[in-house]
Amino acid sequence: ANWTKNTTSPASSILINTNAIRGNVASARGLYNWNADTFDDAQYTQIKHVAQADSNFIGAAVRVAASDHTNYEHICTDTANYLFKRVTGTETQLGGTSAGDALNDVIRVEADGSSITPKLNGSTTGTPGTQTDTAIASGRGGVVTYGDSASNRGDDWEGGNLAAAANPAYQPWYHRAPVLAQ
């Protein structure tokens, strides 16, 4: 399996539902990191929000620790989007907006030095914008979920190094999805 569930704090697992991912525990966060490749410190991940109908969320995560709940994440609901950092489970909101994402929007987060940049469909418009933080210097790419609604799913996950972003080495989510169905 090329995905590792981060075990400190998140109680939710990721399920495959209509060929996309979602969380499986109400009011619980799930965080997974991609362990098959080595990520540079300058990295990105993104996921398409293919179904949304409630306040559960899906998001992209960077600089994810190998085992604990440490990461930066850009998460979106239909009414808001946020940029968080988590250091061994302690959450700090770095930014947020009251603008949610729309169906099939691509949620992306980039980490480059101390700049953490959330994007929707390749733009910072409607996001919290680039924030500066130095708490997490390295880690893996990942995905984060919250809740157990089949109405909130993500697909086409992608992650890689920013220098190689034009030609990512990582397959879209649907090529890897079966490894999570353990």
C-alpha positions as CSV (number, residue, x, y, z in Angstrom):
1,A,0.0,0.0,0.0
2,N,1.3,3.4,-0.9
3,W,-0.8,5.4,1.5
4,T,-0.2,5.6,5.2
5,K,-2.9,6.7,7.7
6,N,-1.6,9.2,10.2
7,T,-2.5,7.7,13.5
8,T,-2.3,10.6,16.0
9,S,-5.7,12.3,16.3
10,P,-7.5,11.4,13.1
11,A,-10.0,8.7,13.7
12,S,-11.5,8.6,10.2
13,S,-10.4,6.3,7.4
14,I,-10.8,7.0,3.8
15,L,-13.3,5.0,1.8
16,I,-13.7,4.6,-1.9
17,N,-17.2,5.6,-3.0
18,T,-18.3,5.8,-6.7
19,N,-14.6,5.7,-7.7
20,A,-13.7,8.7,-5.4
21,I,-12.6,9.1,-1.8
22,R,-14.5,10.3,1.3
23,G,-14.2,10.0,5.0
24,N,-16.0,7.3,6.9
25,V,-16.6,8.6,10.5
26,A,-19.0,11.4,11.4
27,S,-17.3,14.4,13.0
28,A,-13.8,12.9,12.5
29,R,-10.8,13.9,10.5
30,G,-8.9,11.5,8.3
31,L,-5.3,12.2,7.1
32,Y,-3.3,10.0,4.8
33,N,0.2,10.6,3.3
34,W,1.6,9.2,0.1
35,N,4.7,7.1,1.0
36,A,5.8,5.7,-2.4
37,D,7.9,8.7,-3.4
38,T,10.2,11.3,-1.7
39,F,8.9,14.8,-1.8
40,D,11.2,17.9,-1.9
41,D,10.5,20.6,0.7
42,A,9.0,22.7,-2.1
43,Q,5.9,20.6,-2.9
44,Y,2.2,20.7,-3.9
45,T,-0.9,18.5,-3.8
46,Q,-4.3,18.9,-5.2
47,I,-7.6,17.1,-5.4
48,K,-10.8,17.7,-7.3
49,H,-14.0,18.2,-5.2
50,V,-16.4,15.9,-7.2
51,A,-19.4,15.8,-4.9
52,Q,-20.4,18.3,-2.2
53,A,-23.7,18.9,-0.4
54,D,-22.9,19.5,3.2
55,S,-20.4,20.9,5.7
56,N,-18.1,17.9,5.5
57,F,-14.8,18.7,3.7
58,I,-12.1,17.4,1.5
59,G,-8.7,18.9,1.1
60,A,-5.1,18.8,0.0
61,A,-2.2,18.4,2.4
62,V,1.5,19.1,2.2
63,R,4.5,18.5,4.4
64,V,2.7,15.7,6.1
65,A,4.6,13.8,8.7
66,A,5.2,10.1,8.3
67,S,3.1,9.1,11.3
68,D,1.7,11.9,13.4
69,H,-0.8,14.5,12.6
70,T,1.5,17.2,11.4
71,N,0.8,19.0,8.1
72,Y,-0.4,22.0,6.2
73,E,-3.8,21.6,4.6
74,H,-6.2,23.6,2.4
75,I,-9.7,22.4,3.0
76,C,-13.0,23.4,1.4
77,T,-16.7,23.1,2.1
78,D,-19.5,24.5,0.0
79,T,-19.5,27.7,2.2
80,A,-15.9,28.3,3.2
81,N,-12.2,27.4,2.6
82,Y,-9.4,27.4,5.1
83,L,-5.7,27.0,5.5
84,F,-4.6,25.2,8.6
85,K,-1.4,23.9,10.1
86,R,-1.3,21.0,12.5
87,V,1.7,20.2,14.6
88,T,1.3,16.9,16.5
89,G,-2.4,17.3,16.4
90,T,-2.5,21.0,17.6
91,E,-4.5,23.0,15.0
92,T,-3.8,26.6,14.0
93,Q,-5.8,28.4,11.4
94,L,-3.5,30.4,9.1
95,G,-6.3,31.9,7.1
96,G,-9.9,31.5,5.9
97,T,-12.6,32.9,3.7
98,S,-16.4,32.7,3.6
99,A,-16.2,31.7,-0.1
100,G,-16.7,28.0,-0.6
101,D,-15.6,26.0,-3.5
102,A,-17.9,24.7,-6.3
103,L,-18.5,21.2,-7.7
104,N,-15.4,20.0,-9.6
105,D,-13.1,22.8,-8.3
106,V,-9.5,21.7,-7.8
107,I,-8.3,22.3,-4.3
108,R,-4.5,22.8,-4.2
109,V,-1.9,23.7,-1.6
110,E,1.7,24.6,-2.2
111,A,4.6,24.8,0.3
112,D,7.7,26.6,-0.9
113,G,10.1,27.8,1.8
114,S,8.1,29.6,4.4
115,S,5.3,30.4,1.9
116,I,2.1,28.2,2.1
117,T,-0.2,29.0,-0.7
118,P,-3.8,27.6,-1.1
119,K,-5.3,27.7,-4.6
120,L,-8.7,27.0,-6.2
121,N,-8.5,26.1,-9.9
122,G,-4.9,27.4,-10.1
123,S,-5.7,30.8,-8.6
124,T,-5.4,32.3,-5.1
125,T,-8.6,34.3,-5.7
126,G,-11.3,33.3,-3.2
127,T,-8.7,31.6,-0.9
128,P,-7.0,32.8,2.2
129,G,-4.0,33.7,0.0
130,T,-0.3,33.0,0.7
131,Q,0.6,32.7,4.3
132,T,4.0,32.7,5.9
133,D,4.9,29.9,8.4
134,T,8.0,28.0,9.3
135,A,6.7,25.4,11.7
136,I,6.9,22.4,9.3
137,A,9.9,22.3,7.0
138,S,9.4,19.0,5.2
139,G,7.2,16.0,4.8
140,R,5.1,14.1,2.3
141,G,2.0,15.0,0.2
142,G,-1.4,13.9,1.4
143,V,-5.1,14.1,1.5
144,V,-7.5,15.1,4.3
145,T,-11.2,14.4,4.9
146,Y,-13.8,15.3,7.5
147,G,-17.1,13.5,8.2
148,D,-18.7,10.5,6.7
149,S,-21.0,11.8,4.0
150,A,-21.2,10.1,0.6
151,S,-22.2,13.5,-0.7
152,N,-18.7,14.8,-0.1
153,R,-16.0,13.2,-2.2
154,G,-12.7,14.0,-3.9
155,D,-11.0,12.5,-6.9
156,D,-7.9,12.9,-9.2
157,W,-5.5,13.5,-6.3
158,E,-2.1,14.6,-7.5
159,G,1.1,15.6,-5.7
160,G,4.7,16.4,-6.5
161,N,7.6,18.7,-6.3
162,L,7.0,22.3,-7.3
163,A,10.1,22.2,-9.6
164,A,8.5,19.3,-11.5
165,A,4.9,20.5,-11.3
166,A,4.6,20.7,-15.1
167,N,5.2,17.0,-15.3
168,P,4.1,15.3,-12.1
169,A,5.6,11.9,-11.3
170,Y,2.6,10.8,-9.3
171,Q,-0.5,9.2,-10.8
172,P,-4.0,10.6,-10.4
173,W,-5.9,9.4,-7.4
174,Y,-8.1,7.0,-9.4
175,H,-5.0,4.9,-10.3
176,R,-4.2,4.4,-6.6
177,A,-7.6,4.3,-5.0
178,P,-7.8,0.5,-4.5
179,V,-4.8,0.5,-2.1
180,L,-7.0,2.3,0.4
181,A,-9.7,-0.3,0.4
182,Q,-7.9,-2.5,2.9
